[in-house]
Amino acid sequence: MAKKDIVRNDEEKRPKKRVVFFNKEEMLVPVWAILTIEKGEGYVVDHLSKWTPVFYIYINRGMQQSQECLIGEKTLEYDNIEVRDRDFGTILEIMGADFYDIVTI
């Protein structure tokens, strides 16, 4: 048996750990480390004193990094509510696929 075959067989036996990569923020988050997730929105004032809406996804809001919470609070900012809602739904879908039993109320 070739060494290449041994490596391939070992790789097949190891379970993959699912992560989410947020391209804009260049942030990689393990799905199992997401303890809370919520949406938010607000306004920012630009240099012309114009109020512009912004939309957020908060991961582990109000939590600090510790042994129980491997990643502290992370905030993802969006200019478009549809994109934010799409990403939020995708995260919930990924979380529900392997890690959590999500009940929608």
N, C-alpha and C positions, 0 to 999 in steps of 0.2 A: 504494500500500500504506500503510495507516495505521500510525502509530507504535506503537499497541497491538499490532498483528500482528507487528511486528518484535521487540518485547520477548518476546512469547509464543514465537516461534520460537527466540530465543536461549535462553530458559529450558528448552525441550525438549532442546536440544543439550547443556547442561551436566549432567554426572552428579551425582547427589545423594550427599552424604557421610553415611553412616549414623551416628547417634549414639544413645545410650541415656540417657534422662532418668530419674533416680531421684527420684521425687516427694517421698518422705519427707525426703530429705537435700537436696532442691532442687539436685541436682548433674547436670550434663550431661557425658557422657563420650563422646568419639569412639570408635567400635568399634575402629578401627585403632590406637588408643593403648593398648588393653588387651593387655599382653604376657603377663601371667600372671593366673590366676583360681583361687581355691581356697576351700574351705569350712572353717569352724572352729566350735568351740563352747566355752563356758565357763560360769562362774557369776558372778553379782553378788550382793552382800549389800545388802539394803535397810535402811531406818532401823530396822526391827524385828529386825535380825539374821537375817532369813530368806534362805536361799540360793535364788536363782531362776536357772534355766537361760537362757542367751542363745545365739543362733546368729549366725554371721557369714559374710559373703562378703568375701574379701580380693581386691582388685584391685591388681596390681603390688606384691605384698607384699615388703617389704624393699628396695624400689627408691626412689631419690630422683629428683626431677625433674631432667632434663638434656636435652641435644639428642637423645640416643638414646631417652629415656623422657620423653615430653612431659607425662605426668601421673605424679606419684609415688604412693606407697601410699595407697589409699583403703579404708576399712573401712565396710561396711554392716552394721548391727545389726538383728536380728530377734528377736521374742519367740516366734515360732512356727516350728518346723522345717519344716513343710509349705510355708509361704509362702516361706521361704528357699530350699528345694529347687526350688520352682516358678520363682522368680526366677533362680536359678542356671541351670536348664535353658533358660529363655528367653534369657539372655545367651549361652549356648553356641550355641543355635539361630541367633541373630542373627549371631554371629561366624562360624559355618559357612556362612551364606547367601552371603556375598560375599567374605570376607576370608581365611578360614583353611580348610584341609582338615583337619578334626578326625577323628582316629582314636581310637576308644574301645577300651580294653584291659580 
